[in-house]
Amino acid sequence: MTIALAEAPLRQARNSAAFWTATGVARGHEVIRHPGFLAVAGDERAGLRILIQDDGLDAGAVADLTDLAGRAKGPVDVEDPFSSTDLSHLGMRTWQMPVMLRGPGPVDAPAMTVAKVRDEEDLHAAEQAVIAGFELTRFEPFRGGELFPPALIEQPGVDVFVARLDGAVAGACVTVVADGFGSHYWVGTPAAFRSRGVGRAIMLGSLAPLVDLPVTLTASRLGRPLYESLGFTAAAPATWWSSSR
């Protein structure tokens, strides 16, 4: 299957919407479907997540997004895969990360055990790995099932993976399949396990079920070289906005 890089931002937008819809439903949070964006309104710790779905929101959509952000109970995070909507009036910090695309193709076997999460114990371990890896202090002290509720792995197309090193869960990630595309989220490794091949292993293990599909993701600066080595190509910059510091 040949996939144009130009498709990647739209595919990432749609997949992110599918992921956050599943997350919102699993958490029991409000899922808001607007013509130009999708939002999940959570509590004081989870906050408000907004996924822009159109290449450039019109003034009415920006006004509705602004109103929603102003009423958020917790932190506000906005993802714009198209980098075409100006939200500077919200006064939030902003940065860019590339949307990346990998075409269908085989992957090597991981150098350590990577398994799909099937029970609550492993799901809690995955949560803790992601919270530590991304320094999600909003979810501290830890409450099991808050970031990844048990209902999340029951949502169609959603899988959580963990990598084990010396018997301990050393990394985790989430994959979502929707509309013929896969995508990765929360690829995290706690500091104590970094530079030991955990990130590569969790990616290889979670890509194995997706080898027949194109896959997108949004890469951090540190993660980009790993993803490029696995066959991902940068397609376009995504812009993120956040009230968190």
C-alpha angles and dihedrals in degrees: 000000000000113000122188116230088228089069094057100086093051092045091049090049092052094045092048089052090052091049096048092044088055091046093049093049091047092050094044091241127144115270112205118198112198123175090247103031146012121229136187114205112204137168132282093290102037093041127182123319119195123190114194110219103183131067096247120358117232122237093265093053091047089052091051092047090049091051091049092050090050091057097046117131094212142004118338123223123181126189120198110181089183097052089216106113119082112219097163090121088072090069094225128141114261138196140162133239128178123256104225132200132204121189122221113287144124125283133206122256114265118254092232137034114291118179139175112250112249105162140046095252093059091041090057090048089052090051092052092048092052094044090052095041094051095033090235095180090170086075094053130139086048119248112187113237096019099104096028110022116198090249090063094077089050092060114105113262095007122119132170120206133195131197120211126210120182088349095304128108101253102171144004144190143176126231127196128194116199133154093356096308132100127209139184129229137177096015095178139168122181115238093251091063101042124120090028100098096262096127092052091047095051090048094049093046094048093043092055094081090046101053092115093053137069109248131205133191140164111243132213118221091256094045098049098082091053092050092047089053088055093054102269119139125203109246107174140334119269118207121221128195124193140174090204120101 
